Amino acid sequence: MTRPRIAIDAMGGDHAPEEIVAGTLLAAQAYEDVDLTLVGDEAKVRALLQGPGADRITVLHADEAVPMDQHASQALRSSERTSLGIAVNLVKKGEADAVVSAGNSGAFLAIALIRLRTLEGIARPAIATVLPTLSGRTVLLDSGANVDCRPEWLEQFGIMGSAYAKAVLGIARPRVATLSVGEERTKGNALVLEAATLLEQAPVHFIGNIEGKDIFLGGADVVVADGFVGNVVLKTSEGMSSAVGKVIKELLLGGSLFTKIGAAMLAPALRGLRHTYDYETYGGAPLLGLRGNCIVTHGRASRRAIKHAIGAAIAEAEHDVIGKITQLVAPHLADRS
């Protein structure tokens, strides 16, 4: 493909525009042959756009920003004037290949759903979060876009997650599993049981149920859940990772001289461990199922997280994830007709 063109919502997030602009500058230095456009208050953005990589970034003015606590319906009505709405519209008009935002995720979902629409055969988009495991990486979806789901939606999530794992993570035959309260095929609520039945007939390598404890052990490459459960898993894992890191730091810094010497010797390994399980390393999560590449990242995202979110957007565009999902879904729909 031609150079990926990435639009970034400069005004979305708890630390916007400072961290968003700083992260975009890091991305300009890290990723070659990519066009980056910051959408936001031009005066504020240009004042921050200094240093290496600044000359490779375009600024597009937007009069307003979407507040983090604004209702999705209100954000949708004013989307033609906001940085988030204008950034999504760049994708709709074919002027950008992907959009990245750390802003109001509910507003992002609503605007993207209305402006871009879902792919044929996909009822609802899903947030796909890449999580580190002992054996590599796994894709968890939905991570929060749809708290109430239908069985056929979970089937579609499995198909989309499998396509993403193949295209972006390079897994030749992704193992797809439903998240349940037991590994046995009879375990789970009505939603999980019916979704599992549908996934058995879907064009994916379905392996059945896995439990929450199996996710980080690498029990599956794609884990399917409704958005309520998926978001609880995501936030719990982030909290646990942060807590463990703090405990280790306190133990090492507050220990004896021998403990501190041992910590110094282990420092390289500990840094590698921190990098592996640092959610910022994995950047943003793709909003799969839309007719455009959308990357959602944390409202509290730092410049490192923004840089990696832009990297995720580049990867999704370069690997034609939308095309891969369409290739899986289309024949499956034809078989049902």
N, C-alpha and C positions, 0 to 999 in steps of 0.2 A: 504494500500500500504506500501512498505518499506519506509525507511527514505527519505524524499524529498531531491533531490540533486539540488542545485541552483548554476548556473554559473553567475558571476557578471563581467561585463566589467569594469575593474579597471581604465582604461585610458579614458573613455568616460565622457564628461561633462565639464562645465566651471571650476569646482573646483576639477578636477581629478589630481592626484589620492588621494589627502588628504581626501576630504570629502567622497569619495567612500569607502576608507578603513575604515574610522571612522564609517561610517554607517553600514558597514559589521560587525564591532566589536560590535556595539550596537545590531545588529540582532542576533549575536552569543550568546549574553547574554540573549536576550528576547525570542528566540524561541528554544525549546529543540528538540532533535531528528531530526536534519536537518544537512545536509552536505553542506558546503559553499566553493566555489572555486573562488578565485579572479584571473582573467586573465589579465596580463599586464606585464610591465617592472618589472622583479623579484627583482632587486636591489632596486628600488624605493618603491615597495610595501612592501617588508620585512622590510625596514627601518622604515616604518610607522606602521607596524603590531605589536604593543606592547600593553600589558595590558590584562585585563580579556577577555577571549574568543579567544585570538590569537591562542592558541593551537588547536582550533577546526576548523581553517580555512586553507585550502590548497591554495597554490600559483602555478599557471601555467604560464610560461613565454611566452610572445608575443613580437616580435621584434619591432612592430610598433603600432601606434594608428591612428584611423580615425579622421582627423581634423573636427571640427564642421562645417566648411564651404565647405568641400569637396563634389563634385558632386557625386551622388549615383553611377553612372556608374564607376567612378574612384575607389570608395570605394569597389565596387564589384570585380574589377580586382585584387586588392591587398588583398582581404579578407583572404586569406590563411595565411597571415603574421600579421594581425592586431588582437588586443585584442577582438574587436567586432566580427570579422569573426570566430576566434577560439572559442569564447564562444558560438556562434550559432552552430558551428559544433559539440560541445559537446552534444547538444540536438539532432542534426541529427544522431549522432552515438549511441545515447542511453546512453551516459555517464553522462547526466544531464537531469533533468525533466523540467527545466525552465531556461530561461536566462533573466537577468535584465541589462538594459543599460540606462544611462543618456546622452549618446552620440548623435551623428548625427542621428536624427530620420528618415530622408530620406534614409540614408545609412542602418540603421537598417531594415527598411521595405524592401529595395531592396535585401539585403543579406538573410534575413529570407524568403522572397518570393521565391527566387531561390533555396536556400539550403533545406528548409523544405517543400515547396509547399503548396497549399491550400487543404482543405478537399474536398472530392467529393461533388459536388453540390454548392460549394462556389466559386464565381468568383474572389472576391477580399477580402483581410483581412480588418478589420476595427478597429480603436482605440476606445476602450470603456472606457469612463471616468465616474467614480462614483462621483456624486455630492450630497452634503447635501441638504435636503429639510425640510420644517416645519414638515413633517410627517414621515421622515426617510431618505432614500437614493434613488436616481434614476440613471439609466445608460444612458448616452448620447453617441450615436455612429451614424455616424463616427465623431471623434473629430479631424480629420486632415489627415488621410491616403490617402483619395481619394477626391480631390477637384471637380472633374467632375465625376458624377455618372449616372448610368442607373437605371430605375425603379426596375428592378429585383435585383439589388445590394442592394437597400434600403430594399426590402423584406427580403433578406438574412440577412441584419443587424438586422432587427427586430427579426428574428428567433434566431440569435446568442445572441442578447441582452437578450431575454427572457430566454434562457438556462442559461446564466450567472447569471441573477437575481435569478433564482430558485436555482441553485447550490451553489453560493457563498453568496448571500445576504439573502437566506432563504425565499424568497417570493413565496408562494405556487402557486399563479396564477397572474403573473406579467401583469399589464396593459400596453399595447404597443400602442404608439401614434406617428403619424407623426407631425413634427414641421412645422407649417404653419402660414400664416398671418391672419387666422381666424379659429374659431372652426367649422364653417359650412362645411359640406362635399364638397361643391362646391368651397371652397376657396383654393387658392394655385396655383403654376405654374404647367406646364404639368408634370414635374417630380414627384411632390408631389401627384398630382391627380392620376396618373397611379400607383404609388407605393402604395397608399392607397387601390386601387382596388385589387392589388395583395395581400396585407396584410390581407384583408378581407377573403381571401381563405386560408391563411397560418395557420399552427398549432400553433397559438398564440392567446392571448386574446386581439384583436385589438379594441381600443375604439374610433378611428377616429383622428381628428386633435386636437392639443393644440397649444396655442400661447406661445411666449417666456416668458410672465409674469407668465404662469402657471407652469413652470418648478420647481421653488423653492418653490412653494406652494404645491408641491406633486401631481400635476395633472395627472401624469403617472409614472409608475415604469421604463419604457424603452422609451426613446425619440429617434426617428429615424430622421436623417438629412444627407445631403451630407457632405463631409468633409470640404468644404469651410464654409458653414453655421455653422456646428458644432464647428469648430475651433474658429470662431468669437464669438460664444456664450461662449465657454470655456474661451477665453482670456478676454472677457468683464467681466465675472463673477469674475475672479481672480483679475482684476484691480479694480472692484467695492469693493470687499472684502477688498483689501489692502487699498483703499482710505477711506472707512468707519472706518476701524481700526485706521488709522492715525488721522482722524477727532475726533473720540472719545477720543483718547489719548491726543490730543492737548487741547480739551475742558476741560478735567479733570485736566490736569497738569497746565493749565493756568487759572483755575477758582479761585474763592474765597476760603477762609478757609472752609466754609460750604460745598462748592462743593467738596473739597478734602476729607473732612470727609465722605461725602456721597459716594464718589468713593471708599474709603477704605472699607466701609460697603458692597458695591456692588462688590468688587474685586473678590470673589469666583465665582459669577454668570458671571461676565465679562470674567473670564478665561475660564469658561465652554463654553461660546458663541464663544470665539476665537478658542478654540479647535474644536468645531463643524464645523466652517466655514473655518478652515485653510486647504488649499489644501494639505499641506505636510502630514497631518494626513491620507489622503487617498492614500498616496504613489503613485505608478505607475498605469498606465492604461494598461490593457491587449490588446494585438494585436490579436483579435479573428479571427478565420477562417483558421489558419495554422495547420499543422501537428506537432505542437510543441508549448509549452507554452512560450510566449514572453511578457515581461513587459517593457513598455516604461515609462520613467520618465523625468522630466524637466532637461534641460541642466544646469540650475542653482540650481539643487537639493542640499539641505543641507544633513548633515548626518542623520537627522531625517527622511527626505523624502526617503533617500536610505533605511533606516531600514524598513520603512513601505512598500516600493516597494518590498523588499525581502519578507515581510509578504504577500503581494498580490500574489507573485509568488508561495509561499508555499500553499496558499489557492487554487489557480487555479489547482495546481498539485494534492492536496489532494482530491478535489471535482470532479476531472476528468471532467473538463469543456469541453475538446475536445470530450470525449465520449458522453456527454449530447447534444452537438451540433449535433453530428453525428446521435444520436437517433431521433432528431427532423427533420433533413434534409432528411435522407434516405427515410422514408415513404412518405414524401411530394413529393420527386422526383418520387417515384414509382407510385403515384397517377396521375402524369402528363404524364407518359410514356404510 
